[in-house]
């Protein structure tokens, strides 16, 4: 790659001339002599091989080529300023990136709201988001692969804070044979039917979630796939109530009339992956906590 012939300062001078209405005005805005402004533009046009400005009366105006080039130059100057700002923030301790690991049962809207609120304040910090199931969050924590973790059953040594409680409810399509029994169901009834189970994404001690007494099981990799599979009548399973609220309201999924075990609850916790989290991770954690509190206050279940 050849090095650029035009400096950022030359593009800055061109932008100042256009934005401030002339050479003299640009010189005043940049606190430079008018002769240095004229020289910078002369060198710019010479190096480019095209005219970018033309004088009409007493006013310098962009040529067609100048308009095209200045548009790209503005982007270049903005990126240069952003790059310098990022370096400054890194020097102050802001992280270049945050590895955020989130259990798939955490409400998606609340997570996206937190990320949306974080974006204007991130100071260039990138968020690397990974969705996991069950012990996947614990694996990421123990292996040092995350800066911020939302998961279930995190060890007390991690100083995890409780976020919210998720209710799972046993459901099936309204035409499923289990509903056709028209009575309270026992575990023996479930053993005869296909259960949809979400696979644990953890590697150290995986355990798929759902009741595992059924001989026949569909194992899927995500809660979304489990919802779709059960909604199409291919089995029954336990799903997060907040993720199937619409299906429950419109009758596309119906709770199974189990004599016991129809629902169960699990807690989700928030923990830092590092002993001394950076300011970006701390800010994002505060925004996530705020969204979790909002969800708890609004949740009807």
C-alpha positions in Angstrom: 0.0 0.0 0.0 1.4 3.3 -1.0 1.5 6.1 1.6 -0.9 9.1 1.1 0.5 12.2 -0.5 -2.1 14.5 1.0 -1.9 15.3 4.8 -4.9 15.6 7.1 -3.9 19.2 7.6 -4.4 19.9 3.9 -7.9 18.4 4.0 -8.6 20.4 7.2 -7.7 23.6 5.4 -10.0 22.8 2.5 -12.8 22.1 4.8 -12.2 25.3 6.7 -12.3 27.4 3.6 -15.6 25.9 2.5 -17.2 26.0 6.0 -16.1 29.5 6.9 -16.6 31.1 3.4 -13.1 32.0 2.2 -9.3 32.0 2.7 -9.2 34.9 5.1 -12.0 33.4 7.2 -10.3 30.0 7.3 -7.1 31.6 8.4 -8.8 33.3 11.3 -10.6 30.1 12.3 -7.4 28.0 12.2 -5.3 30.8 13.7 -2.9 30.8 10.8 -1.7 33.3 8.2 -3.7 33.6 5.0 -0.5 32.9 3.0 -0.1 29.5 4.7 -3.8 28.7 3.8 -3.2 29.6 0.2 0.0 27.6 0.1 -1.7 24.5 1.6 -4.4 24.6 -1.1 -2.0 25.2 -3.9 0.0 22.1 -2.8 -3.2 20.1 -2.4 -4.3 20.8 -6.0 -0.8 20.2 -7.3 -0.6 16.8 -5.6 -4.1 15.8 -6.6 -3.7 16.9 -10.2 -7.2 18.4 -10.2 -8.7 21.8 -9.1 -10.8 21.6 -6.0 -11.5 25.4 -5.6 -12.3 28.1 -8.1 -12.7 31.8 -7.3 -15.9 33.4 -8.4 -15.9 37.1 -7.8 -14.4 37.3 -4.3 -15.6 33.9 -3.1 -13.8 30.5 -3.4 -16.2 27.8 -4.4 -15.8 24.0 -4.7 -15.5 22.5 -8.2 -17.3 19.3 -9.0 -14.2 17.3 -8.1 -13.8 19.4 -5.0 -17.3 18.5 -3.8 -16.7 14.8 -4.3 -13.3 14.9 -2.5 -14.4 17.1 0.4 -17.3 14.7 1.2 -14.8 11.8 1.6 -12.3 14.1 3.4 -14.9 15.1 6.0 -15.3 11.4 6.8 -11.5 11.0 7.0 -11.2 13.9 9.4 -14.0 12.6 11.6 -12.4 9.2 11.7 -9.0 10.7 12.6 -10.6 12.7 15.5 -12.4 9.5 16.7 -9.2 7.6 16.6 -7.4 10.2 18.7 -10.3 10.2 21.1 -10.2 6.4 21.4 -6.5 6.5 22.2 -7.2 9.1 24.9 -9.9 6.9 26.4 -7.7 3.8 26.3 -5.0 5.8 28.1 -7.6 6.6 30.8 -8.4 2.9 31.3 -11.4 2.5 29.1 -11.5 -1.0 27.5 -11.0 -1.5 23.8 -13.7 -4.3 24.0 -16.0 -5.9 26.4 -16.7 -9.7 26.1 -20.4 -9.9 27.2 -21.7 -13.5 27.8 -25.5 -13.7 28.3 -27.8 -16.6 29.1 -30.4 -17.0 26.4 -33.2 -16.8 28.9 -32.4 -13.2 29.8 -35.1 -10.9 28.2 -33.8 -9.8 24.8 -35.6 -6.4 24.8 -33.9 -5.5 28.1 -30.5 -6.5 26.9 -30.9 -4.5 23.7 -32.2 -1.5 25.6 -29.1 -1.6 27.8 -26.8 -1.8 24.8 -28.7 1.0 23.1 -28.1 3.2 26.2 -24.5 2.2 26.3 -23.7 3.1 22.7 -23.6 6.9 23.1 -21.4 6.6 26.2 -19.1 3.7 25.0 -16.1 6.0 24.1 -15.2 3.6 21.3 -15.4 0.4 23.4 -16.7 -2.5 21.3 -19.1 -5.1 22.8 -18.5 -8.7 21.8 -21.8 -10.4 22.6 -22.1 -14.2 23.0 -25.3 -16.0 23.9 -25.1 -19.2 25.9 -27.4 -21.7 27.6 -27.2 -23.0 31.2 -23.6 -23.8 32.2 -22.1 -21.9 29.2 -22.0 -18.8 31.3 -20.2 -20.6 34.1 -17.7 -22.0 31.6 -16.9 -18.5 30.3 -16.5 -17.2 33.9 -14.2 -20.0 35.0 -12.1 -19.9 31.8 -11.6 -16.1 31.9 -13.4 -15.7 28.6 -15.8 -12.9 29.6 -15.6 -9.5 31.1 -19.3 -9.4 32.0 -21.6 -12.4 32.5 -25.3 -12.9 32.9 -26.0 -16.5 33.9 -27.7 -19.0 36.2 -26.0 -20.6 39.2 -22.8 -18.6 39.1 -20.5 -19.4 42.0 -20.6 -17.2 45.1 -16.8 -16.6 44.7 -17.6 -14.5 41.6 -19.5 -12.0 43.7 -22.4 -12.3 41.4 -25.4 -10.1 42.0 -29.0 -11.4 41.5 -30.7 -9.8 38.5 -34.1 -11.4 38.0 -36.0 -14.6 38.2 -37.2 -16.5 35.1 -40.3 -18.7 35.1 -40.3 -21.7 32.8 -43.7 -23.3 31.9 -44.5 -26.7 30.4 -46.4 -26.1 27.1 -47.5 -27.8 23.9 -49.5 -27.1 20.8 -53.3 -27.1 21.6 -53.7 -30.1 19.3 -51.0 -32.1 21.0 -52.0 -35.6 22.2 -51.3 -34.6 25.8 -54.0 -32.0 25.7 -56.3 -34.6 24.2 -56.2 -36.6 27.5 -58.4 -33.9 29.0 -57.2 -34.5 32.6 -54.3 -33.8 35.0 -51.1 -35.2 33.6 -48.6 -37.4 35.3 -44.9 -37.9 34.5 -45.9 -41.3 33.1 -47.9 -39.5 30.4 -44.9 -37.3 29.5 -42.7 -40.4 29.1 -44.7 -41.5 26.1 -44.3 -38.2 24.1 -41.6 -36.3 22.4 -39.9 -33.7 24.6 -38.1 -30.7 23.1 -34.9 -30.0 25.1 -32.5 -27.1 24.8 -28.9 -28.3 24.7 -26.5 -26.9 27.3 -23.8 -24.9 25.6 -21.3 -25.5 28.4 -18.5 -28.0 27.9 -17.3 -28.7 31.5 -20.5 -30.1 33.0 -23.3 -29.8 30.5 -26.9 -30.6 31.4 -29.7 -30.0 29.0 -32.7 -28.2 30.5 -36.1 -29.6 30.8 -37.4 -32.8 32.4 -35.2 -35.6 31.1 -37.4 -38.5 31.9 -38.8 -38.8 28.4 -37.3 -41.6 26.2 -38.0 -39.6 23.1 -36.3 -36.1 22.8 -35.6 -33.5 20.2 -32.5 -31.6 21.3 -32.1 -28.1 19.9 -29.4 -25.5 20.3 -31.5 -22.4 21.2 -34.6 -21.4 23.0 -35.9 -19.7 19.8 -35.7 -23.1 18.0 -37.4 -24.8 20.9 -40.3 -22.3 20.7 -40.7 -22.8 17.0 -40.5 -26.6 17.2 -43.1 -26.8 20.0 -45.3 -24.3 18.3 -45.4 -26.6 15.2 -46.6 -29.5 17.3 -43.4 -31.5 17.2 -43.3 -32.0 21.0 -43.7 -30.4 24.4 -41.2 -28.7 26.6 -40.5 -26.1 29.3 -40.0 -22.6 27.9 -39.5 -19.1 29.5 -42.9 -17.6 30.0 -41.8 -14.1 28.9 -40.6 -15.5 25.5 -43.9 -17.2 24.7 -46.3 -14.7 26.2 -47.8 -13.9 22.7 -48.2 -17.6 21.9 -49.9 -18.2 25.2 -52.3 -15.3 24.7 -53.3 -16.2 21.1 -53.6 -19.9 22.0 -50.8 -21.2 19.7 -49.2 -22.7 22.9 -51.2 -24.0 25.9 -49.8 -24.9 29.3 -49.8 -28.6 30.1 -52.2 -29.5 33.0 -49.5 -31.2 35.0 -50.4 -32.4 38.5 -47.0 -31.1 39.6 -44.0 -29.6 38.0 -45.9 -27.4 35.5 -43.5 -24.5 36.2 -40.2 -23.9 37.7 -38.1 -20.8 38.3 -34.4 -20.1 37.9 -32.4 -17.0 39.0 -30.1 -15.1 36.6 -27.1 -13.3 38.1 -24.7 -10.7 36.9 -21.0 -11.0 37.5 -17.7 -9.5 36.4 -15.2 -11.8 34.7 -12.2 -9.7 36.0 -11.3 -8.9 39.6 -10.9 -5.2 38.6 -13.4 -4.4 35.9 -12.8 -1.4 33.7 -15.1 1.7 33.5 -16.9 0.5 30.4 -17.8 -2.9 31.9 -19.0 -1.1 35.1 -21.1 1.3 33.0 -22.7 -1.5 31.0 -23.4 -3.5 34.2 -25.2 -0.6 35.7 -27.3 -0.2 32.5 -28.2 -3.9 32.5 -29.2 -3.8 36.2 -31.4 -0.8 35.4 -33.1 -2.7 32.6 -33.6 -5.8 34.8 -35.2 -3.7 37.5 -37.5 -2.1 34.9 -38.5 -5.6 33.6 -39.3 -6.8 37.1 -41.5 -3.8 37.8 -43.4 -4.3 34.5 -43.5 -8.0 34.3 -47.0 -9.5 34.9 -45.7 -12.8 36.1 
